[in-house]
């Protein structure tokens, strides 16, 4: 019998933040970007994960951006989500409270990352943050930067005490980790990036956190729908295609860059009005590197829908 998940299966789209050359939010471009995602069929969309620079915002910026987003996305039939990243659990709670007042009821949280939390500290974090807002739902962003990757059995322990933890987000392409989450914490809705989604879909119900929706909108939906059908041939055909994109487009960049540098460039390739700048002190792609990316995109991927 299929496991009943706490959150419905979804194709979750990340919204990025376009900055002007003075590093102010380009409001018009941002609002069009959010509206384009909604027009493209996305009912689940979020702001301020790692690629969305949620780690870098002041409280003033956070409130301004959530305000613009909420006016567009807090509507019947949509389930907007806000990411909250902070070293301070108190700030996490304050930001959730403010966004909740704007109508948001779904939040993406990650563990504080200054030091790895012990298991009792981790339980305290989830019980306090999620328990403060019993009318809200929470997705946990399970990423290495927090120095504690939560396993399936650990999630099962958390689930017993935290009924409104409903989902996880995992960027892993490690099939053993995917299987562990699906087997031991199947009641949570697991959102996998493209690297883990195909395999996860063959094990049970899971969701897609799409990185390439702006670059390949029709292909992304085809990938997601193939997961629901457990269509192995289509899943792995698209998996192979998407697995090569970063190497092809960014292989010439001989340095590590913050996540948003890549994701914003995907948007910029389809819409040159969307800046791929990232907030200082991080350095994104230079103009020269961006130009090479565009040339490679036109050479290899212009035809991919």
Secondary structure, DSSP 8 states (H G I E B T S, - for coil): -----SS---EEEEE---B-TTS-B-HHHHHHHHHHHHHTT-SEEEE-STTTTTTS--HHHHHHHHHHHHHHH-STT-EEEEEE--S-HHHHHHHHHHHHHTT--EEEE----SS---HHHHHHHHHHHHHH-TTSEEEEE--GGGS----HHHHHHHHHH-TTEEEEEE----HHHHHHHHHH-TTSEEEE-HHHHHHHHHHS--EEEESSTTTSHHHHHHHHHHHHHT-HHHHHHHHHHHHTHHHHHHTT--S---HHHHHHHHHHHH-TTS-----TTS----HHHHHHHHHHHHHHTTT--
